Amino acid sequence: MQSTPAPIGRRAAERTVCLVTAAFERMPARLAYGLADALLPALVAWGVAHELRAGRAGRGARRNLRIVFRDSLGSLGAWRLLARQGRHLAHLAVDVCRMPRLDAARIGRHFDLDSLAPLRALLAEGRGLLCVSAHLGPWEILGHAASVSGLPVTVVVRGLGSRPLDRALARLRTSGGQRCLPQRGALLALRKVLARGEIAGLLLDEDERRTPLFTPFLGTLAATSPAAAFLQRVSGAPIAVVSCERTACEHFRLRVWRVVRPPATADREAALRSVTAEINHALGDAILDRPDQWLWGSRRFATRPPGETAGPDGLPPPAGGTAADR
């Protein structure tokens, strides 16, 4: 049976995405990042319009900033931080397009390979390694650089909802040899990755609606996936909470914020909660270190604990008290 050709519009979109990503991959770095900066005013204008609409709907990045910083940041400070985030996102798009250039021959010029030493040491323990990170900094570079450097890496990814973009992103993500798994059914596959003594990568800063554990995240209870804690409990693997840091244009390094070991308790629920809380605490430290490089527009605090009462300001209360107590 012959396959049905893709619609002309979709083929055109895929071709356009391929051409754009290839152009940014091949042009000189100064030109690529310069173009990103040239497009920044338009991106900021779009972002402001989006934020104003989201704010009227009771969500968006400014609401998340108020949840985390309460009144300490102020309206002007929030807009300034979001403008810096816009530049980071523009550069992140270029970073991703140029990942295939970071091959075995060139990775050492762009990534601090010595910063991978803690991962190699943890992996040598023989139980596999869970690397947990967030949508922070140039996060897509992490698994790519580790894989190009010879480490066996499998990461869980989520699609963008656009077939042309997803196809292009899959090509870029796997260009260094790392394996990518869709979120659905990933737990079983990751257990096998750890059983082989390899690295399993997860991003754990997203709202979890199906099986949430409500643990503090940046000072407020947040619905968090227990996936990493569960995988550690069944495998005994250490968890490294990590981030990728841009040290200069197209120069990066790994930062390890905490190594989480299996807790000494037979209580399953207590163990899952303890490990998840420790991960959240470490991710919070990483985000506060570079707040302009986290995705503040995510729905991180959307799912609330049953019976929770919002504070007088309409925001979720800080963990361990009400908004007035903070």
N, C-alpha and C positions, 0 to 999 in steps of 0.2 A: 504494500500500500504506500502511495506517495504521500509525503507530508505536505500539509497546506502551507504555502508561502506566508511569511509574516506580512501583516498589512504594510502598505507603503509608508504610512506615517510613522509606524514604529521603527521600520528599517531606517528611515531618514533620521529619526531621533537617535538611534543607536550609532549611526555613522557620525553624526554631529558630536556626540559625547566622545567617541573614540578619537576624532580629529582634535578636539579641544585638549583632552588629556595627553595625547601624543605630543601636541605642540608645547604644552607646559613641561613635559618630560624632557624634550630635546633642546629647548632654548636655554641660553645662559641663565644661571641662577639670578644674577642681578636683574635681568630683564623680567624673568618670571615673577619674582617677588615685587618688582617695581610695578608691574601691571596689576598685581593684587592690591597694592597701595593706591593705584590710580582709580580702581573700581570701588575703593572704600567709601567715598561720600555717598555713592548710590546705595551701597549695602547698608550704611548707617541710616539713610533716609527710609529705606524699606523697613529696617528694624524698629525705628521710632514709630512708624505707622502701625506696625504689627503690635508693638507694646501698648499703644494707646487703645487698640481694639481689644487686646487681651485684658488690659486693666479694667475696661468696662464690663468684661465678662467675669471678673473676679479671679483671674489667673495671670500667668506670665512671669517674666524674669523679675520685674520690680517687686511683685508680691513675694517671690522667693527671697529676694534680698531683704525685704522687711522682716520675713520670718526668721532669717538667720541673724541679721544685724539689728533688728528692731528699730530704734530711733537713732542709733549711733552713726549711721551712714548719711542720712538725709537725702532729699530728692536730687540735689545737684550731684552729690557723691555717687548716687546710684547711676545717673545718666553717664557720668564720666567713666565709671567702671564698665558699663555696657558698651561705650564707645571703644574702649581698649579691647574688650572681648571681640568686637567686630573685626578689629585688625588681626587678632589672633586667629579667628575663624577663616579669614581670607588667606592668611599664610598657611593655615592647616590644609586648606584645599590644595594649595601648591605643593606642600609636603607630600600629600598622598599621591598626587599626579607624578611626582618625581621619585617615588619609591623604587621603581625598577632600576633606576640609576645606582641605587645603593646596593651594588652586587658585591660578591666576595672580594673583588679586586679593589673596590673603592670604599667599602663600608668603614674601614678604619680611618678614613679622612673626615668622615662626617659623624661618626658615632664613637663615643668613648668606650672602647671595648673593655677596658679595665673595670668599668662600672658593672659589667656582667658577672664579675667574679663571685659575688654572693650567691647568685643563682646557680652557678656551677657547683659551688660548695654544698648547697642544699640538695641539689639533684644527685650528688655523689652519695648521699645517705641511702639511696636505693628504694625509696618509697614513692618516687615521683614528686612533683612539685606543683602546687596550685599557686598561680600568680593572679592576684586580684587587683584590679585597677578601677579607674573611673573615666568618664568622658572629660579628661583633664589633660591640658597640654597637647602635644602631638601624639595622642595615644596610639594611633594606628602604626606608628614607627616601632613601637616596642616589640611586638611579635615578629615583625619583619626583620629587625636588626638581630634579634636573638637567633632566628632561624638561619639567616645568612651566615651568622657566626658559628654555625654548626650545632646549635641546640635544637632538640626535637620539640616543636611547638605546635599545639592545636588550640585554636581559639574559637569561642562561641561568638557569632556575629548575628546582627539583625539587619534585614533588608530595609531599604529606603522607601519601598512602595512604588518604585518606578523601575520597570524592567531594564530600560537602557542604562540607567545609573547603576542598578544592581549588577548587571553583567560587567560593566566597566570596573566597578569597585572590586568584584570578585577577581578579575584579572590582576589588578594592582595588588590586592591583599596576598595573593598566592605567588606573586612574582619572585619572592625570596625563598619559597619552599615551605612556608608554614601552611598547615591544614586548617580549613575553616568549616565549622559546623553550624547549621541553623539552630535557633533556640529550641524548636520543638524536638523532643526526644534526645536532647544533648546530654542529660545526666548519665544515661547508660553508656554512651560513647565515651564520656570523660572518665568514667570508672575504668574502662579498658585502657585509656591513655595513661592513667596513673599506674595501673597494674603493669604496664610495660616500662615503668620508670621514666616517663616523659613529663613534659610541662603542659599543663592545662591552664588556659587563660580565660578569665571571666571579668566582665565589667559589672560591678554591683552597686551602682549609684542610681538605679532606675526604680520607679514606683512598682511595687509588687502587689498585684490584686488577688492572685489565686491562693497562694500559701504564705501570707505575710507574717513576719515577725516584727513587732513594733519595738524598735530599739532606737536610742538617741542617735541622731545624725545632724551634725552642726548645731547641736543644742536643742533640737526638737524631735519628738518621736516621729519616725518615718517607717513606712511599710517596706521591709527589706526582705529580699530573697534569702532563704536559709541554704541555698544550693551549695555554697562553698563549705559551710559548716557540716552539711550532710556528707559531702564528698570526703572531707577530712575524717569524719567519724568512721566511714566504711573502708578507708584506705590507710589511715594513719599518716598521710602526707602532710608535710609542713605547708603553711600558707605564707607567702610573701606578699605583703601589701606594697605595691609599687606604683610609680608614675614615670612618665617620660618628660624630661625637661629640655627645652630649647635653650642652649647656651649662647648661640649666635645664629646668624642666618644659615640654615641647613647644617647646623651642628647640634647634636643631641647627646644626652646621657640618661642612664637609668638611675632612679633614686628608690631605695628600699626604705619604706617608712616604718615597717614593723614585720617581724616574723612571728606568726601565731602558731603555737604548738597545741596539740590536743589537750584539753583540760583533764585534770585528774578527777573525774567524776563518772559514775555509772549512770547517772540520771540523764537520759537522752535529751529531754527538753531543756534542762539546765545547760547542758553542753552546747546545744545548738544556739541558745540565746547568748551564752557567754562569748562564743567565738564570733557570732554575728555582731555583737556589740563592740568587740575589740576591733573588728575590721572597720566598722563604721567610724570609730574613734580615729583610727589611723588615716582613713580617707578624708575625714574632716581636717586633720592636720595638714594633709597635702593640699587640699582646696584652699584653706586659709593662707597657705604660703604663697599661692599664685591665684588669687580669686578672679583675676581677669581672664583666666584660661579654663574656667569650668563652664558647662552649659547651663546657665542660670534659667533659661527658658523651659527646661524640662518640667514634667509634672511630678517632681520628686515628692512633694508633700500632699499629693492629691488624695490618696486613700488615708482615711483617719481611723483611729481606734474606736471601737463601738462605745457609745456613751460619752465620748469626749465633748466638752463644752468649749467653744471658742472664747477668747478673751474679749474685753471691751473694744479692742481695736479690730475685731473680726478675724484675727489670726489664730492659728493653733497655739495653745499655751506652750511655753518652754518645757522641756522634759523635767519632771520632778517638781512642777509648780505651775502657777498660772502666769499669764503674761505680765500681770501687775507685780509679781514677785521678782521678776528678773531685774 
